[in-house]
Amino acid sequence: MRRIFLLILGLSALLMAEFKSIDAQNLLKMQKSGIPVIDIRTPSEWKDRGVIQGAHLLMFFDANGRYDAQKWLEKFSKIVKDKKEPFILYCAHANRTKAVGNWLSQKMGYQKVYELEGGIEYGWREKGMPVVKPKN
């Protein structure tokens, strides 16, 4: 009986999790309302291609594709303090955000995960949206 209850509880948590792609205009609206935007690219990408104004720079995968999920979550949890809070991820083309976003929503229990559709290259820069130089 307990196993069935835990299974139902787990499935309902998955159903409540939300991972959606949004366009540049929705990102701007959500950011203006205080929803954090998190750039998970590498520092060299930030420097070479610019960043979205106001984004938190929090690299997930390094240049060799390695990551330290625990260390990243420690930094991330200072930005997103509650698993019910919405936030937006972006990378170069939305490939990394799909992996990280699915992990955060399906495995870590974050309920409102959004990604910039097409990443900063196709979903932002290609649309004529501005970028700024990173502060660090």
Secondary structure, 3 states (H helix, E strand, C coil): CHHHHHHHHHHHHHHHCEEEEECHHHHHHHHHCCCCEEECCCHHHHHHHCECCCCEECCCCCCCCCCCHHHHHHHHHHHCCCCCCCEEEECCCCHHHHHHHHHHHHHCCCCEEEEECCHHHHCCHHHCCCCECCCC
